[in-house]
């Protein structure tokens, strides 16, 4: 291995684990008002979007992350028409939302306009024109403030944010108070989907805390995981709702809903995958079933940052 540190990107998977990715080229680096942004071409995964030194997406497997985050709640909802996205600067989350013809309005709120503009310019394959779709409403403000001041309700709310760090813009969108606000903004069959951090067996703090905090607000909460190679292993997500559970839905029913909605672009998500994602291994089930910390505005969770 080449020992030149400038030729390797150090991605901190967890407090005690780092993975290295070879750097073929640095396509962009800069500091926005809110966070550091880099776009790097790696030897194995193509281009990375990196925010505050954490990989957010890669060319090779972004479809896994975004289909897991978006298609799972969208398919669980009987006919989503209004969708709210917090974050999602690449536009790939928006892309997956708009793949549903039932959607008549998609509101995306990402506080960092520079990140969105840079992704539009350098990573247009991620959004695939979704920012120009007439159903899209894009705002650059605080997502929590937007929801608090809005009288709207949504069928699906998707939280696609970086992990909470003290210096970052997202940590107050993982708290009990924020989830209470979200619950009040959901329709009767509404669902929230949250990216919830690593599901590696040594790095379950974020997943268990998000799950526990959602359980304090919603009667139905389901955790699930997928393997995302560029992230270094399994990644956790949570769905929560007052009335809809994704887990009893059979594989055949998932496939029927996918076909009915003409979602023929999917490369990862289908009925069998849906069943597998929610079939958590025993150690994760045991971990999230234990009493875990409650994330509040006064006691936020900050994940480790190098």
Residue pairs with C-beta under 8 A, 6 or more apart in sequence:
2 8
2 22
6 23
7 22
7 23
8 20
8 21
8 22
8 23
9 20
9 21
9 22
9 23
9 40
9 42
9 48
9 50
10 18
10 20
10 53
10 306
11 18
11 19
11 20
11 21
11 53
11 54
11 55
11 232
12 18
12 53
12 54
12 304
12 305
12 306
13 19
13 198
13 200
13 203
13 231
13 232
13 233
14 198
14 200
14 202
14 203
14 304
15 203
15 304
16 202
17 200
17 202
17 203
17 232
19 232
21 40
21 42
21 43
21 44
21 45
21 48
21 230
22 42
22 43
22 44
23 40
23 41
23 42
23 43
24 41
24 42
24 43
25 40
25 41
26 38
26 39
26 40
26 41
27 39
27 40
27 41
27 47
27 122
28 37
28 38
28 39
28 118
28 122
29 36
29 37
29 38
29 39
30 36
30 37
30 38
30 114
30 118
31 37
32 112
32 114
32 115
33 112
33 114
34 111
34 112
34 168
34 169
35 51
35 52
35 112
35 115
35 162
35 168
35 169
36 50
36 51
36 52
36 53
37 49
37 50
37 51
37 114
37 115
37 118
38 48
38 49
38 50
39 47
39 48
39 49
39 50
39 118
39 122
39 123
40 47
40 48
40 50
41 47
41 48
42 48
42 58
44 60
45 58
45 59
45 60
45 61
45 229
45 230
46 58
46 59
46 60
47 58
47 59
47 122
47 123
48 55
48 56
48 57
48 58
48 230
49 55
49 56
49 57
49 58
49 89
49 90
49 119
49 123
50 56
51 115
51 162
52 162
52 165
52 167
52 168
52 305
53 305
53 306
54 162
54 163
55 230
55 231
56 89
56 90
56 162
57 65
57 66
57 90
57 92
57 123
57 126
58 230
59 125
60 229
60 230
61 228
61 229
61 230
62 90
62 92
62 126
63 267
63 268
64 226
64 227
64 228
64 268
65 195
65 226
65 228
65 231
65 235
66 92
66 93
66 95
66 96
67 96
67 266
67 267
67 268
67 269
68 224
68 226
68 235
68 237
68 268
68 269
68 277
69 93
69 96
69 158
69 160
69 193
69 195
69 237
70 93
70 96
70 97
70 158
70 193
71 96
71 263
71 266
71 269
72 193
72 224
72 237
72 239
72 246
72 269
72 274
72 277
73 156
73 158
73 191
73 192
73 193
73 239
73 246
74 80
74 83
74 96
74 97
74 100
74 156
75 246
75 249
75 254
75 257
75 258
75 261
75 269
75 274
76 191
76 239
76 241
76 244
76 245
76 246
76 249
77 155
77 156
77 189
77 190
77 191
77 244
78 189
79 102
79 155
80 100
80 102
80 103
80 155
80 156
81 102
81 103
81 104
81 105
81 155
82 103
82 104
82 105
82 106
82 107
82 152
82 153
82 154
82 155
82 156
82 187
83 97
83 103
83 105
83 106
83 107
83 154
83 155
83 156
83 157
83 158
84 107
84 108
84 109
84 147
84 152
84 154
84 156
84 157
84 158
84 185
85 93
85 94
85 97
85 106
85 107
85 108
85 109
85 110
85 157
85 158
85 160
86 109
86 110
86 143
86 157
86 158
86 159
86 160
86 161
86 173
87 93
87 109
87 110
87 143
87 159
87 160
87 161
87 162
87 170
88 94
88 108
88 110
88 158
88 160
89 110
89 112
89 115
89 116
89 119
90 119
90 123
90 126
90 127
91 116
91 119
91 120
91 126
91 127
91 128
91 130
91 131
92 126
92 127
93 108
93 158
93 160
94 106
94 108
94 127
94 130
94 131
94 133
94 136
95 126
95 127
95 128
95 130
97 103
97 106
97 156
97 158
98 106
98 130
98 133
98 135
98 136
99 261
99 263
99 265
100 261
100 263
101 261
101 262
102 261
103 135
104 135
105 135
105 137
106 133
106 135
106 136
106 137
107 137
107 139
107 146
107 152
107 154
108 136
108 137
108 138
108 139
109 138
109 139
109 140
109 141
109 142
109 143
109 146
110 116
110 138
110 139
110 140
110 143
111 140
111 141
111 142
111 143
111 169
112 140
112 169
113 140
116 131
116 138
116 140
119 126
119 127
120 127
120 131
130 136
131 138
139 146
142 169
143 173
144 172
144 173
144 178
144 181
147 181
147 182
147 185
148 181
150 185
152 185
153 185
153 186
153 187
153 190
154 185
154 186
154 187
154 190
155 186
155 187
155 189
155 190
155 191
156 190
156 191
156 192
156 193
157 182
157 185
157 186
157 190
157 191
157 192
157 193
158 192
158 193
159 173
159 192
159 193
159 194
159 195
160 195
161 170
161 173
161 174
161 195
162 168
162 170
163 170
163 197
163 206
163 303
164 170
164 171
164 173
164 174
164 206
164 300
164 301
164 302
164 303
165 171
165 302
165 303
165 305
166 302
166 305
167 305
171 300
171 301
171 302
172 178
172 297
172 300
174 194
174 210
174 213
174 295
174 300
174 301
175 213
175 295
175 296
175 297
175 300
176 213
176 216
176 217
176 294
176 295
176 296
176 297
177 296
177 297
179 192
179 213
179 214
179 216
179 217
179 218
179 240
180 217
182 192
183 192
183 217
183 218
183 242
186 192
186 241
186 242
188 242
188 243
189 241
189 243
189 244
190 241
190 242
190 244
191 239
191 240
191 241
191 244
191 246
192 214
192 218
192 239
192 240
192 241
193 237
193 238
193 239
194 210
194 214
194 237
194 238
194 239
194 240
195 235
195 236
195 237
196 206
196 207
196 210
196 211
196 223
196 236
196 237
196 238
197 203
197 205
197 206
197 207
197 210
197 235
197 236
197 303
198 204
198 206
198 207
198 231
198 232
198 233
198 234
198 235
198 236
199 207
199 225
199 233
199 234
199 235
199 236
199 284
200 232
200 233
200 234
201 283
201 284
204 236
204 284
204 287
204 288
205 301
205 303
206 236
206 301
206 303
207 223
207 236
207 238
207 284
207 287
207 288
208 287
208 288
208 290
208 292
209 292
209 293
209 294
209 295
209 301
210 236
210 238
210 295
211 221
211 223
211 238
211 288
211 292
212 288
212 291
212 292
212 293
212 294
213 294
213 295
213 296
214 221
214 238
214 240
215 221
216 294
217 240
218 240
218 241
218 242
219 242
220 240
220 241
220 242
220 243
220 244
220 245
221 238
221 239
221 240
222 238
222 239
222 240
222 245
222 246
222 247
222 278
223 236
223 237
223 238
223 280
223 284
223 288
224 236
224 237
224 238
224 239
224 277
224 278
224 280
225 234
225 235
225 236
225 237
225 277
225 280
225 284
226 234
226 235
226 237
226 268
226 277
227 233
227 234
227 235
228 234
228 235
236 284
237 277
239 246
246 274
246 278
247 278
249 274
250 271
251 270
251 271
251 272
251 274
251 275
252 271
253 271
254 270
254 271
254 274
255 270
255 271
258 266
258 269
258 270
258 271
293 299
293 301
295 301
